[in-house]
Amino acid sequence: MEHLAEALKLLVTPEDLGSEVYLFITQVTSTNTTVPIIVIDQKGEIIIDKNINYNQKNKDKVLKRELDKMKAHQKPIVIKVFGEGVEQYLYYKESSLLVKLKFYPIFQMGVIILFIIVAYIAFSSARKTEQNLVWIGMAKETAHQLGTPISSLMAWVEILKDENTDSKIITELIKDTERLEKITERFSKIGSNPELYPENIYAILKSSILYLETRISKKIEIQYPYEETKELFIPLSSSLFSWVIENLIRNSVDAIENNSGKISIDVNETEKEVLIDVTDNGKGIQKSKFKTIFQPGFTTKKRGWGLGLSLSKRIIEIFHGGKIFLKSSEPNKATIFRIILKK
């Protein structure tokens, strides 16, 4: 820009209009095709403008606006006109190419960050898929391994019947054997898409409660205020859904530290959904852990792998297309887990 100003100064008062110097000066001034410039006189009138886009209708408005920007950008280059005792002032701003180049590192950094994010998501997805395959493999292998001892237990029950063993003992053995068969069925369905059939949700809830009532402290009361004749059929995998209910009840039992408390199960309906709330008056859960409790491995107990709620979430949300979440928790008053299923 300084060289251009010098050329403009010489161009104003050329000694020889036909000289090679004059032609060179003219060439210098004409080669600027990218840098916007405005030259004004001492009165502030614009006498030269270049590389500024406008039409004749808005010329004055655009030039004034661009001149204000240039004045704010930096001081002008003073052009002293020889022999006339006057000055002109050259204002300019960065070329469009230089402006674009300024943003290039930001754009490049954005591309790099985007690449890192995509790579991280892909890696995380691959790792989760691998973890899921490991858990699925373990579940199916467990189901397979349980098959042999269950068959053996069933045979022993038949032998005990022939030996005239106490009927109460045989009844309990049959219950536990059937229970093991159900557990095996549950594990075998992990990793596959179980078929959903219209099932009476009240019957499944009642069955789960009856099984657990004999296996928890007598000081804990499970409240379920529904008659056996009540019916509500929705698409379910009964074995997997009952697993979720049992997990939630067992968690509530563990949360009632003094072994004396209440657990209630409430069912409500909307036009399209069924809402099941499992409530206990146990020690509660901190609000900061509302989401992490469903992650594999999270547990507040000294024993256990922390898979109950993680499996429950998978069963409800992936297999049944519903939702399960911790609705609220107030220590020693009410901790509520909610399940939402489509009718």
N, C-alpha and C positions, 0 to 999 in steps of 0.2 A: 504493500500500500504506500510505503514511503517512496519507492521508486516510481510508482504510478503518479503520486503527487508531484514529484520532481519533473516528470514528463509533461504533466498538465501545465506546470508553471512555464516550461520552455515553449509549450505549444501556443501559449497566449501571445507571446511576443517573439515570433521566429525572425531570425535575421535574414534567412533566405528560404522563401517558401518552396523552392525547388531543390533544396539541398538534400543529400542523403541523410543528414542528421534529422531533418524534419520528417522525412519518410519513416525513419527508425522510431522517432518519438510517437508518430501516429500509430505505428505498428504496436508499440508498447501499450498504448492506451486502448487499442482495439482487442488485444488478446485476453483481457479480463472478461470472461463469459460466465463466471460463477459467483464472484464476490459482489454482493449488493453494495452500491456506493451512492452517496448524494453529496453534491458540492453546492455550497451556498455562498452568497456574497456577504459583505459587511452589514447589509440591511436585513439579512436573514432570508433573502429570496433564493429559491432553488434555481440554479442555473444549469446543473448537470445531474442526471440520474441514470443509473444503469443496473441491469439485472434485477429489476423489481417489476413484478407482474401487476398490471392494472389495465383498465380500459379508460377511454377518454372521459367517460361520464364520472367515474370515481377517482380520477387521477389525483386531484388535489388532496382529497381525503386520505387516500392510501399513502401518498408521499409524506404528508404531515405525520401520519401515524408511524410510518417507518422511521422518519427522522427523529421523532421522540424516543423511539426504541434505541436508535443508534446513539443519541446523546446520553441516554441512561447507561449505555454499554461502556463507553470510554470517551476520552477527550479526542477532539478532531486533530487532523494533521493540517497545520497552517501552510497555505500556499501564498508566498509573497510575489506579487506580480511585478516584474522588472519594469522600471521606468514610469510606473503609474502610481506608486506609493499606496497601493491598496492591497488588501488581503482577501483570500478566499479560504474556505474551510471544508476539508474533505472528511465526511463521516462514512463509516462502513460497519458492517457486521460480518460474522463468520459465514462462509459459504455453506450451501445446503449439504454439500458432501462432507464438510468438516463436522456439521451438526449431526449428521447420520453416524459418522465415525465415533462421535462421543458416546452414542447409545449402543454401539456395537459390543463393547465389553459387557454391558448390562444384559443385552440379548444373549450373548454367548454364555454368561453365567446362568441365565434363566434356562437355557437349553441343557446345561450341565446338571442344574438342580432337578429339572424335569426328568432327565435320564436317571439320576440317582433315586428319585422317588419311584419311578417305574420299576427300576431294578429291585428296590427294597420290597415293593408290593409283590413282585413276581417271586422273590426269594421267600417272603413270608407265606405266600399262598402255597408254594411248593413244600415248605416246612410243615404247614398245617395239614396239607394233604398226606404227607408222609406220617405225621403223628396219628391222623385218623386211621390210616391203613394199619398202623401198629396196634391201635386199640381194637379195631375191628378183628384183626387176626387173633389177638389175645382172647376176645370175647367168644369167637367161634371155636377156638381151640379149647377154651374152658367148657363150653357146651358139649363139645365132643368128648372130653375127658370125664364129664359128669355122667355120661350115658351108661358106662359100665357099672359103677357102684350103684346107680339107681336101679338098674335091672336086677342087680344082686339083692338089694334091699327088698324089692318087690317079691323076689323068690323067698327070702327069709320070712316075710310077712305071711306068705301062704303056709310055710312050714310051721310057724307059730300058731296059726289057726288050727292046724291038724293036731298040735300038741295041747290043745285046750287051754291056751294061755289066757290070762285075764283080758276080757273084751275091751276094757278101758285102755289097756296098754296097746292092743292091736289098733284101736281107733286112732290113738295119737300117732302111732307109727305110720298108719295110712295117710293121715293128714300131712305129716312131715315129708313122706315120700312124694305125695302129690305136690307139695310145696317145692320140692327139689325139681320135679318135672317142670313146674311152671317157671322156675328160675332158669332152667336149661333152655326152655322155649324162648325166654326173654333174651338171653345171651345169643342165641342162634339168630335172632332177628336184627341184632345190631349190625349195621352196614348194609342192610337190604331194605327195600321199600315194602313194609308189611301191608297187606290188604286190610282196608277199613270196612267194617260191616256195621249196620245199624245196631247199636247196643244201648241197653237201658242204663244210663249213667248212674241213676240212683241205686240200682242193683250192684253195680261195680263198687261204688263207694261203700255201701253197706257190707259187702263181702270183705273188702280190705280192712274195714274197721273191726269186724268180728274176728278176723285173724289176729290183728295186733292187740286187741283188748286183753287177750289171755296171755300176752307175752310182754306186757309193760306193767309198771307199778300200779297197784290198786289205788294209790292216792291220786293218780292222774285220771281225770274224767274226760272222755271223748264225747262231745255233744253233737248229736246228729238228729235233728228234730223232723224226720221224714218217715212216713208210713211205708211199709214194705210194698204196698199196692201202688205207690206213686210211680209214674213212668215218664221218661223223657228219652226218646231214642235219637242218637246222633251218630255219625260215622266215627268209629273208634277201633283201635286194636286193644281189646280188653286186657290182654296180658301186659302190654307195655304201659297203658294208662294206669292200671292198678299199681304198677311199679312206681310211677311218679307219685301217686297219692301216699303210698307206703313210705317213700323217701321223705316226703314233706312231714308226715306224722312223726317219723323217727327223729327228724331234725328238731321238731317241736319238743319231743320227749327229752332229747339231750339238752335243749335250752332251758327246761324247767329244772333248775339245779337242785332244789330242795325236795325233788320227787313228789311235789304236791302242787297241782295246778290244773288248768283246764285247756282243752284243745277243742275248737269248734270248727265244723265244716258247713259252709253255707253255699247254697246253689241259687242263683238268680238268672232270669232270662231277659233278653231284649228281643227285638224282632228277628235279628239275624244271628245272635250269639248267645252262648251260655257262659256265665261267670261263676267260677268255683273259688271260694276264699277259704284258705286254711289259716286259722288264727290261734295263737297261743299267748299265754301271759308269762312267758319265760324272760330270760335276761336281755333279749333284744339284740339288735345288730346296729353297729355304727353306720351313720348315713354315708360316710366315705367308702364303705364296703358294699354298698347296695349292688353295684355292678360286678365287682370282683368275685362275689360269692359264687357266681356261675362259672368261673374259670376252673379248668381242671387243676387239681392239686390244692385248691383253697380249702382249708379246714381249720376250725378252732379246737378240734378234739385232739387228744393225745394219740389216738389210734385211728386208722382209716386212711384212705388214699385221697379223700376229697373229690370223689367222682360222682356222688349222688346227685347233686344239683346240676352238675355239668351234663350228665346223662339225661336228667329230667328235662332240661332245656332243649336238648337235641330231640328227645322223643316228642315233646309238645310242638316245637317250632318247625322242625324238619319233617317229621313223620306225619304230624296232624295239621300242619299249617296254622297253628294257633300261636298264642303268646303266653309266657310265664315270666313273672317279675315280682320283686319285693315291693308291695304297694306302700307299706309304712311300717315303722317300728318304734315303739315307745317302751323302754325297759320296764319289765314287771307289770305291764298293762296290756299291750296288744301288739304283736308282730304279725303282719298279714301278708301271706303269699297269695297272689292271684293268678289263676289260670283262665285264659279266654279261648274258647273253642267255637268254631263255626257250626251252625246248625246244619 
